[in-house]
């Protein structure tokens, strides 16, 4: 959803603003480092969620 310029929740929008990330089609070209860090941070959270289910 970030590449479509649509933050899913208000929390996501606030997080993007605080990280100075502008969502849209050029997201990965404009700010590759914060996006890479954001995706890397989501991997452990997803793994924990799957193990709990």
mmCIF file as Biopython writes it, N, C-alpha, C and O atoms, coordinates in Angstrom:
data_model
#
loop_
_atom_site.group_PDB
_atom_site.id
_atom_site.type_symbol
_atom_site.label_atom_id
_atom_site.label_alt_id
_atom_site.label_comp_id
_atom_site.label_asym_id
_atom_site.label_entity_id
_atom_site.label_seq_id
_atom_site.pdbx_PDB_ins_code
_atom_site.Cartn_x
_atom_site.Cartn_y
_atom_site.Cartn_z
_atom_site.occupancy
_atom_site.B_iso_or_equiv
_atom_site.auth_seq_id
_atom_site.auth_asym_id
_atom_site.pdbx_PDB_model_num
ATOM 1   N N  . UNK A ? 1  ? 0.809  -1.189  0.000  1.0 0.0 1  A 1 
ATOM 2   C CA . UNK A ? 1  ? 0.000  0.000   0.000  1.0 0.0 1  A 1 
ATOM 3   C C  . UNK A ? 1  ? 0.859  1.263   0.000  1.0 0.0 1  A 1 
ATOM 4   O O  . UNK A ? 1  ? 0.410  2.315   -0.455 1.0 0.0 1  A 1 
ATOM 5   N N  . UNK A ? 2  ? 2.078  1.169   0.501  1.0 0.0 2  A 1 
ATOM 6   C CA . UNK A ? 2  ? 2.926  2.361   0.530  1.0 0.0 2  A 1 
ATOM 7   C C  . UNK A ? 2  ? 3.253  2.862   -0.866 1.0 0.0 2  A 1 
ATOM 8   O O  . UNK A ? 2  ? 3.361  4.068   -1.089 1.0 0.0 2  A 1 
ATOM 9   N N  . UNK A ? 3  ? 3.410  1.943   -1.803 1.0 0.0 3  A 1 
ATOM 10  C CA . UNK A ? 3  ? 3.759  2.376   -3.158 1.0 0.0 3  A 1 
ATOM 11  C C  . UNK A ? 3  ? 2.570  2.964   -3.896 1.0 0.0 3  A 1 
ATOM 12  O O  . UNK A ? 3  ? 2.742  3.611   -4.929 1.0 0.0 3  A 1 
ATOM 13  N N  . UNK A ? 4  ? 1.358  2.747   -3.378 1.0 0.0 4  A 1 
ATOM 14  C CA . UNK A ? 4  ? 0.166  3.330   -3.994 1.0 0.0 4  A 1 
ATOM 15  C C  . UNK A ? 4  ? -0.192 4.668   -3.359 1.0 0.0 4  A 1 
ATOM 16  O O  . UNK A ? 4  ? -1.195 5.276   -3.731 1.0 0.0 4  A 1 
ATOM 17  N N  . UNK A ? 5  ? 0.617  5.137   -2.400 1.0 0.0 5  A 1 
ATOM 18  C CA . UNK A ? 5  ? 0.405  6.414   -1.736 1.0 0.0 5  A 1 
ATOM 19  C C  . UNK A ? 5  ? -0.818 6.381   -0.832 1.0 0.0 5  A 1 
ATOM 20  O O  . UNK A ? 5  ? -1.506 7.390   -0.675 1.0 0.0 5  A 1 
ATOM 21  N N  . UNK A ? 6  ? -1.094 5.198   -0.225 1.0 0.0 6  A 1 
ATOM 22  C CA . UNK A ? 6  ? -2.243 5.057   0.658  1.0 0.0 6  A 1 
ATOM 23  C C  . UNK A ? 6  ? -1.785 4.409   1.966  1.0 0.0 6  A 1 
ATOM 24  O O  . UNK A ? 6  ? -1.711 3.182   2.035  1.0 0.0 6  A 1 
ATOM 25  N N  . UNK A ? 7  ? -1.474 5.192   3.010  1.0 0.0 7  A 1 
ATOM 26  C CA . UNK A ? 7  ? -1.193 4.571   4.309  1.0 0.0 7  A 1 
ATOM 27  C C  . UNK A ? 7  ? -2.451 3.891   4.836  1.0 0.0 7  A 1 
ATOM 28  O O  . UNK A ? 7  ? -3.541 4.459   4.762  1.0 0.0 7  A 1 
ATOM 29  N N  . UNK A ? 8  ? -2.311 2.695   5.360  1.0 0.0 8  A 1 
ATOM 30  C CA . UNK A ? 8  ? -3.479 1.904   5.770  1.0 0.0 8  A 1 
ATOM 31  C C  . UNK A ? 8  ? -4.136 2.433   7.032  1.0 0.0 8  A 1 
ATOM 32  O O  . UNK A ? 8  ? -5.359 2.375   7.157  1.0 0.0 8  A 1 
ATOM 33  N N  . UNK A ? 9  ? -3.360 2.945   7.963  1.0 0.0 9  A 1 
ATOM 34  C CA . UNK A ? 9  ? -3.926 3.436   9.223  1.0 0.0 9  A 1 
ATOM 35  C C  . UNK A ? 9  ? -3.331 4.787   9.567  1.0 0.0 9  A 1 
ATOM 36  O O  . UNK A ? 9  ? -2.362 5.233   8.953  1.0 0.0 9  A 1 
ATOM 37  N N  . UNK A ? 10 ? -3.922 5.426   10.551 1.0 0.0 10 A 1 
ATOM 38  C CA . UNK A ? 10 ? -3.381 6.693   11.035 1.0 0.0 10 A 1 
ATOM 39  C C  . UNK A ? 10 ? -2.012 6.516   11.662 1.0 0.0 10 A 1 
ATOM 40  O O  . UNK A ? 10 ? -1.160 7.399   11.574 1.0 0.0 10 A 1 
ATOM 41  N N  . UNK A ? 11 ? -1.804 5.370   12.297 1.0 0.0 11 A 1 
ATOM 42  C CA . UNK A ? 11 ? -0.505 5.075   12.898 1.0 0.0 11 A 1 
ATOM 43  C C  . UNK A ? 11 ? 0.572  4.974   11.823 1.0 0.0 11 A 1 
ATOM 44  O O  . UNK A ? 11 ? 1.676  5.490   11.997 1.0 0.0 11 A 1 
ATOM 45  N N  . UNK A ? 12 ? 0.256  4.319   10.728 1.0 0.0 12 A 1 
ATOM 46  C CA . UNK A ? 12 ? 1.206  4.203   9.624  1.0 0.0 12 A 1 
ATOM 47  C C  . UNK A ? 12 ? 1.516  5.575   9.049  1.0 0.0 12 A 1 
ATOM 48  O O  . UNK A ? 12 ? 2.672  5.874   8.750  1.0 0.0 12 A 1 
ATOM 49  N N  . UNK A ? 13 ? 0.512  6.400   8.893  1.0 0.0 13 A 1 
ATOM 50  C CA . UNK A ? 13 ? 0.728  7.745   8.363  1.0 0.0 13 A 1 
ATOM 51  C C  . UNK A ? 13 ? 1.626  8.554   9.294  1.0 0.0 13 A 1 
ATOM 52  O O  . UNK A ? 13 ? 2.526  9.254   8.829  1.0 0.0 13 A 1 
ATOM 53  N N  . UNK A ? 14 ? 1.391  8.466   10.600 1.0 0.0 14 A 1 
ATOM 54  C CA . UNK A ? 14 ? 2.219  9.192   11.566 1.0 0.0 14 A 1 
ATOM 55  C C  . UNK A ? 14 ? 3.661  8.691   11.545 1.0 0.0 14 A 1 
ATOM 56  O O  . UNK A ? 14 ? 4.599  9.480   11.656 1.0 0.0 14 A 1 
ATOM 57  N N  . UNK A ? 15 ? 3.831  7.378   11.403 1.0 0.0 15 A 1 
ATOM 58  C CA . UNK A ? 15 ? 5.172  6.809   11.354 1.0 0.0 15 A 1 
ATOM 59  C C  . UNK A ? 15 ? 5.916  7.286   10.103 1.0 0.0 15 A 1 
ATOM 60  O O  . UNK A ? 15 ? 7.100  7.616   10.176 1.0 0.0 15 A 1 
ATOM 61  N N  . UNK A ? 16 ? 5.239  7.322   8.976  1.0 0.0 16 A 1 
ATOM 62  C CA . UNK A ? 16 ? 5.875  7.781   7.742  1.0 0.0 16 A 1 
ATOM 63  C C  . UNK A ? 16 ? 6.276  9.244   7.846  1.0 0.0 16 A 1 
ATOM 64  O O  . UNK A ? 16 ? 7.347  9.629   7.378  1.0 0.0 16 A 1 
ATOM 65  N N  . UNK A ? 17 ? 5.425  10.059  8.455  1.0 0.0 17 A 1 
ATOM 66  C CA . UNK A ? 17 ? 5.746  11.473  8.623  1.0 0.0 17 A 1 
ATOM 67  C C  . UNK A ? 17 ? 6.958  11.632  9.527  1.0 0.0 17 A 1 
ATOM 68  O O  . UNK A ? 17 ? 7.845  12.435  9.238  1.0 0.0 17 A 1 
ATOM 69  N N  . UNK A ? 18 ? 7.006  10.870  10.625 1.0 0.0 18 A 1 
ATOM 70  C CA . UNK A ? 18 ? 8.126  10.988  11.556 1.0 0.0 18 A 1 
ATOM 71  C C  . UNK A ? 18 ? 9.441  10.533  10.933 1.0 0.0 18 A 1 
ATOM 72  O O  . UNK A ? 18 ? 10.505 11.033  11.297 1.0 0.0 18 A 1 
ATOM 73  N N  . UNK A ? 19 ? 9.376  9.587   9.995  1.0 0.0 19 A 1 
ATOM 74  C CA . UNK A ? 19 ? 10.581 9.115   9.312  1.0 0.0 19 A 1 
ATOM 75  C C  . UNK A ? 19 ? 10.896 9.915   8.053  1.0 0.0 19 A 1 
ATOM 76  O O  . UNK A ? 19 ? 11.873 9.638   7.358  1.0 0.0 19 A 1 
ATOM 77  N N  . UNK A ? 20 ? 10.053 10.915  7.764  1.0 0.0 20 A 1 
ATOM 78  C CA . UNK A ? 20 ? 10.221 11.762  6.577  1.0 0.0 20 A 1 
ATOM 79  C C  . UNK A ? 20 ? 10.195 10.935  5.294  1.0 0.0 20 A 1 
ATOM 80  O O  . UNK A ? 20 ? 11.023 11.121  4.402  1.0 0.0 20 A 1 
ATOM 81  N N  . UNK A ? 21 ? 9.230  10.019  5.218  1.0 0.0 21 A 1 
ATOM 82  C CA . UNK A ? 21 ? 9.043  9.166   4.051  1.0 0.0 21 A 1 
ATOM 83  C C  . UNK A ? 21 ? 7.781  9.599   3.335  1.0 0.0 21 A 1 
ATOM 84  O O  . UNK A ? 21 ? 6.717  9.701   3.946  1.0 0.0 21 A 1 
ATOM 85  N N  . UNK A ? 22 ? 7.894  9.851   2.056  1.0 0.0 22 A 1 
ATOM 86  C CA . UNK A ? 22 ? 6.731  10.213  1.250  1.0 0.0 22 A 1 
ATOM 87  C C  . UNK A ? 22 ? 6.318  8.997   0.427  1.0 0.0 22 A 1 
ATOM 88  O O  . UNK A ? 22 ? 7.043  8.589   -0.480 1.0 0.0 22 A 1 
ATOM 89  N N  . UNK A ? 23 ? 5.152  8.411   0.737  1.0 0.0 23 A 1 
ATOM 90  C CA . UNK A ? 23 ? 4.730  7.237   -0.016 1.0 0.0 23 A 1 
ATOM 91  C C  . UNK A ? 23 ? 4.374  7.582   -1.454 1.0 0.0 23 A 1 
ATOM 92  O O  . UNK A ? 23 ? 4.019  8.722   -1.754 1.0 0.0 23 A 1 
ATOM 93  N N  . UNK A ? 24 ? 4.466  6.624   -2.318 1.0 0.0 24 A 1 
ATOM 94  C CA . UNK A ? 24 ? 4.133  6.819   -3.723 1.0 0.0 24 A 1 
ATOM 95  C C  . UNK A ? 24 ? 4.970  5.916   -4.596 1.0 0.0 24 A 1 
ATOM 96  O O  . UNK A ? 24 ? 5.740  5.098   -4.092 1.0 0.0 24 A 1 
ATOM 97  N N  . UNK A ? 25 ? 4.829  6.055   -5.902 1.0 0.0 25 A 1 
ATOM 98  C CA . UNK A ? 25 ? 5.521  5.160   -6.825 1.0 0.0 25 A 1 
ATOM 99  C C  . UNK A ? 25 ? 7.048  5.289   -6.787 1.0 0.0 25 A 1 
ATOM 100 O O  . UNK A ? 25 ? 7.745  4.348   -7.170 1.0 0.0 25 A 1 
ATOM 101 N N  . UNK A ? 26 ? 7.575  6.405   -6.345 1.0 0.0 26 A 1 
ATOM 102 C CA . UNK A ? 26 ? 9.028  6.585   -6.277 1.0 0.0 26 A 1 
ATOM 103 C C  . UNK A ? 26 ? 9.586  6.339   -4.880 1.0 0.0 26 A 1 
ATOM 104 O O  . UNK A ? 26 ? 10.705 6.750   -4.573 1.0 0.0 26 A 1 
ATOM 105 N N  . UNK A ? 27 ? 8.821  5.679   -4.049 1.0 0.0 27 A 1 
ATOM 106 C CA . UNK A ? 27 ? 9.199  5.461   -2.655 1.0 0.0 27 A 1 
ATOM 107 C C  . UNK A ? 27 ? 10.581 4.836   -2.516 1.0 0.0 27 A 1 
ATOM 108 O O  . UNK A ? 27 ? 11.393 5.308   -1.720 1.0 0.0 27 A 1 
ATOM 109 N N  . UNK A ? 28 ? 10.859 3.792   -3.271 1.0 0.0 28 A 1 
ATOM 110 C CA . UNK A ? 28 ? 12.118 3.075   -3.127 1.0 0.0 28 A 1 
ATOM 111 C C  . UNK A ? 28 ? 13.296 3.824   -3.743 1.0 0.0 28 A 1 
ATOM 112 O O  . UNK A ? 28 ? 14.446 3.523   -3.423 1.0 0.0 28 A 1 
ATOM 113 N N  . UNK A ? 29 ? 13.039 4.779   -4.607 1.0 0.0 29 A 1 
ATOM 114 C CA . UNK A ? 29 ? 14.119 5.590   -5.181 1.0 0.0 29 A 1 
ATOM 115 C C  . UNK A ? 29 ? 14.425 6.800   -4.309 1.0 0.0 29 A 1 
ATOM 116 O O  . UNK A ? 29 ? 15.585 7.193   -4.185 1.0 0.0 29 A 1 
ATOM 117 N N  . UNK A ? 30 ? 13.404 7.392   -3.707 1.0 0.0 30 A 1 
ATOM 118 C CA . UNK A ? 30 ? 13.592 8.604   -2.905 1.0 0.0 30 A 1 
ATOM 119 C C  . UNK A ? 30 ? 14.204 8.320   -1.543 1.0 0.0 30 A 1 
ATOM 120 O O  . UNK A ? 30 ? 15.053 9.080   -1.077 1.0 0.0 30 A 1 
ATOM 121 N N  . UNK A ? 31 ? 13.788 7.240   -0.900 1.0 0.0 31 A 1 
ATOM 122 C CA . UNK A ? 31 ? 14.267 6.958   0.456  1.0 0.0 31 A 1 
ATOM 123 C C  . UNK A ? 31 ? 14.479 5.463   0.661  1.0 0.0 31 A 1 
ATOM 124 O O  . UNK A ? 31 ? 13.731 4.819   1.397  1.0 0.0 31 A 1 
ATOM 125 N N  . UNK A ? 32 ? 15.502 4.914   0.008  1.0 0.0 32 A 1 
ATOM 126 C CA . UNK A ? 32 ? 15.703 3.461   0.099  1.0 0.0 32 A 1 
ATOM 127 C C  . UNK A ? 32 ? 16.147 2.982   1.483  1.0 0.0 32 A 1 
ATOM 128 O O  . UNK A ? 32 ? 15.748 1.898   1.910  1.0 0.0 32 A 1 
ATOM 129 N N  . UNK A ? 33 ? 16.959 3.763   2.187  1.0 0.0 33 A 1 
ATOM 130 C CA . UNK A ? 33 ? 17.464 3.302   3.480  1.0 0.0 33 A 1 
ATOM 131 C C  . UNK A ? 33 ? 16.374 3.170   4.536  1.0 0.0 33 A 1 
ATOM 132 O O  . UNK A ? 33 ? 16.282 2.115   5.162  1.0 0.0 33 A 1 
ATOM 133 N N  . UNK A ? 34 ? 15.533 4.195   4.769  1.0 0.0 34 A 1 
ATOM 134 C CA . UNK A ? 34 ? 14.466 4.008   5.766  1.0 0.0 34 A 1 
ATOM 135 C C  . UNK A ? 34 ? 13.468 2.913   5.376  1.0 0.0 34 A 1 
ATOM 136 O O  . UNK A ? 34 ? 12.951 2.209   6.243  1.0 0.0 34 A 1 
ATOM 137 N N  . UNK A ? 35 ? 13.201 2.771   4.091  1.0 0.0 35 A 1 
ATOM 138 C CA . UNK A ? 35 ? 12.264 1.730   3.658  1.0 0.0 35 A 1 
ATOM 139 C C  . UNK A ? 35 ? 12.872 0.358   3.908  1.0 0.0 35 A 1 
ATOM 140 O O  . UNK A ? 35 ? 12.180 -0.551  4.366  1.0 0.0 35 A 1 
ATOM 141 N N  . UNK A ? 36 ? 14.137 0.200   3.618  1.0 0.0 36 A 1 
ATOM 142 C CA . UNK A ? 36 ? 14.819 -1.078  3.876  1.0 0.0 36 A 1 
ATOM 143 C C  . UNK A ? 36 ? 14.780 -1.406  5.364  1.0 0.0 36 A 1 
ATOM 144 O O  . UNK A ? 36 ? 14.525 -2.550  5.740  1.0 0.0 36 A 1 
ATOM 145 N N  . UNK A ? 37 ? 15.030 -0.411  6.213  1.0 0.0 37 A 1 
ATOM 146 C CA . UNK A ? 37 ? 14.996 -0.629  7.657  1.0 0.0 37 A 1 
ATOM 147 C C  . UNK A ? 37 ? 13.588 -0.970  8.137  1.0 0.0 37 A 1 
ATOM 148 O O  . UNK A ? 37 ? 13.418 -1.817  9.014  1.0 0.0 37 A 1 
ATOM 149 N N  . UNK A ? 38 ? 12.587 -0.319  7.569  1.0 0.0 38 A 1 
ATOM 150 C CA . UNK A ? 38 ? 11.201 -0.590  7.937  1.0 0.0 38 A 1 
ATOM 151 C C  . UNK A ? 38 ? 10.809 -2.025  7.582  1.0 0.0 38 A 1 
ATOM 152 O O  . UNK A ? 38 ? 10.191 -2.717  8.391  1.0 0.0 38 A 1 
ATOM 153 N N  . UNK A ? 39 ? 11.157 -2.464  6.403  1.0 0.0 39 A 1 
ATOM 154 C CA . UNK A ? 39 ? 10.849 -3.832  5.973  1.0 0.0 39 A 1 
ATOM 155 C C  . UNK A ? 39 ? 11.609 -4.844  6.833  1.0 0.0 39 A 1 
ATOM 156 O O  . UNK A ? 39 ? 11.056 -5.878  7.210  1.0 0.0 39 A 1 
ATOM 157 N N  . UNK A ? 40 ? 12.867 -4.551  7.140  1.0 0.0 40 A 1 
ATOM 158 C CA . UNK A ? 40 ? 13.663 -5.456  7.970  1.0 0.0 40 A 1 
ATOM 159 C C  . UNK A ? 40 ? 13.075 -5.570  9.372  1.0 0.0 40 A 1 
ATOM 160 O O  . UNK A ? 40 ? 13.129 -6.640  9.978  1.0 0.0 40 A 1 
ATOM 161 N N  . UNK A ? 41 ? 12.519 -4.490  9.892  1.0 0.0 41 A 1 
ATOM 162 C CA . UNK A ? 41 ? 11.916 -4.525  11.225 1.0 0.0 41 A 1 
ATOM 163 C C  . UNK A ? 41 ? 10.620 -5.327  11.240 1.0 0.0 41 A 1 
ATOM 164 O O  . UNK A ? 41 ? 10.239 -5.860  12.282 1.0 0.0 41 A 1 
ATOM 165 N N  . UNK A ? 42 ? 9.946  -5.419  10.115 1.0 0.0 42 A 1 
ATOM 166 C CA . UNK A ? 42 ? 8.681  -6.142  10.072 1.0 0.0 42 A 1 
ATOM 167 C C  . UNK A ? 42 ? 8.862  -7.661  9.998  1.0 0.0 42 A 1 
ATOM 168 O O  . UNK A ? 42 ? 7.949  -8.402  10.364 1.0 0.0 42 A 1 
ATOM 169 N N  . UNK A ? 43 ? 10.013 -8.136  9.536  1.0 0.0 43 A 1 
ATOM 170 C CA . UNK A ? 43 ? 10.221 -9.582  9.423  1.0 0.0 43 A 1 
ATOM 171 C C  . UNK A ? 43 ? 10.109 -10.311 10.767 1.0 0.0 43 A 1 
ATOM 172 O O  . UNK A ? 43 ? 9.377  -11.298 10.849 1.0 0.0 43 A 1 
ATOM 173 N N  . UNK A ? 44 ? 10.803 -9.868  11.823 1.0 0.0 44 A 1 
ATOM 174 C CA . UNK A ? 44 ? 10.651 -10.586 13.105 1.0 0.0 44 A 1 
ATOM 175 C C  . UNK A ? 44 ? 9.229  -10.518 13.653 1.0 0.0 44 A 1 
ATOM 176 O O  . UNK A ? 44 ? 8.747  -11.488 14.237 1.0 0.0 44 A 1 
ATOM 177 N N  . UNK A ? 45 ? 8.561  -9.400  13.474 1.0 0.0 45 A 1 
ATOM 178 C CA . UNK A ? 45 ? 7.191  -9.271  13.966 1.0 0.0 45 A 1 
ATOM 179 C C  . UNK A ? 45 ? 6.274  -10.251 13.248 1.0 0.0 45 A 1 
ATOM 180 O O  . UNK A ? 45 ? 5.396  -10.850 13.868 1.0 0.0 45 A 1 
ATOM 181 N N  . UNK A ? 46 ? 6.470  -10.412 11.973 1.0 0.0 46 A 1 
ATOM 182 C CA . UNK A ? 46 ? 5.637  -11.354 11.205 1.0 0.0 46 A 1 
ATOM 183 C C  . UNK A ? 46 ? 5.926  -12.795 11.616 1.0 0.0 46 A 1 
ATOM 184 O O  . UNK A ? 46 ? 5.010  -13.610 11.725 1.0 0.0 46 A 1 
ATOM 185 N N  . UNK A ? 47 ? 7.196  -13.104 11.844 1.0 0.0 47 A 1 
ATOM 186 C CA . UNK A ? 47 ? 7.563  -14.457 12.255 1.0 0.0 47 A 1 
ATOM 187 C C  . UNK A ? 47 ? 6.937  -14.791 13.611 1.0 0.0 47 A 1 
ATOM 188 O O  . UNK A ? 47 ? 6.417  -15.891 13.795 1.0 0.0 47 A 1 
ATOM 189 N N  . UNK A ? 48 ? 6.981  -13.853 14.560 1.0 0.0 48 A 1 
ATOM 190 C CA . UNK A ? 48 ? 6.388  -14.079 15.874 1.0 0.0 48 A 1 
ATOM 191 C C  . UNK A ? 48 ? 4.887  -14.270 15.767 1.0 0.0 48 A 1 
ATOM 192 O O  . UNK A ? 48 ? 4.308  -15.083 16.487 1.0 0.0 48 A 1 
ATOM 193 N N  . UNK A ? 49 ? 4.269  -13.538 14.888 1.0 0.0 49 A 1 
ATOM 194 C CA . UNK A ? 49 ? 2.818  -13.634 14.705 1.0 0.0 49 A 1 
ATOM 195 C C  . UNK A ? 49 ? 2.432  -15.008 14.150 1.0 0.0 49 A 1 
ATOM 196 O O  . UNK A ? 49 ? 1.426  -15.587 14.562 1.0 0.0 49 A 1 
ATOM 197 N N  . UNK A ? 50 ? 3.219  -15.518 13.231 1.0 0.0 50 A 1 
ATOM 198 C CA . UNK A ? 50 ? 2.922  -16.832 12.642 1.0 0.0 50 A 1 
ATOM 199 C C  . UNK A ? 50 ? 3.123  -17.947 13.662 1.0 0.0 50 A 1 
ATOM 200 O O  . UNK A ? 50 ? 2.358  -18.911 13.678 1.0 0.0 50 A 1 
ATOM 201 N N  . UNK A ? 51 ? 4.147  -17.830 14.517 1.0 0.0 51 A 1 
ATOM 202 C CA . UNK A ? 51 ? 4.408  -18.861 15.509 1.0 0.0 51 A 1 
ATOM 203 C C  . UNK A ? 51 ? 3.321  -18.886 16.567 1.0 0.0 51 A 1 
ATOM 204 O O  . UNK A ? 51 ? 3.027  -19.948 17.116 1.0 0.0 51 A 1 
ATOM 205 N N  . UNK A ? 52 ? 2.718  -17.747 16.867 1.0 0.0 52 A 1 
ATOM 206 C CA . UNK A ? 52 ? 1.674  -17.679 17.886 1.0 0.0 52 A 1 
ATOM 207 C C  . UNK A ? 52 ? 0.363  -18.294 17.406 1.0 0.0 52 A 1 
ATOM 208 O O  . UNK A ? 52 ? -0.452 -18.738 18.215 1.0 0.0 52 A 1 
ATOM 209 N N  . UNK A ? 53 ? 0.163  -18.321 16.106 1.0 0.0 53 A 1 
ATOM 210 C CA . UNK A ? 53 ? -1.114 -18.816 15.569 1.0 0.0 53 A 1 
ATOM 211 C C  . UNK A ? 53 ? -1.214 -20.310 15.550 1.0 0.0 53 A 1 
ATOM 212 O O  . UNK A ? 53 ? -2.232 -20.855 15.125 1.0 0.0 53 A 1 
#
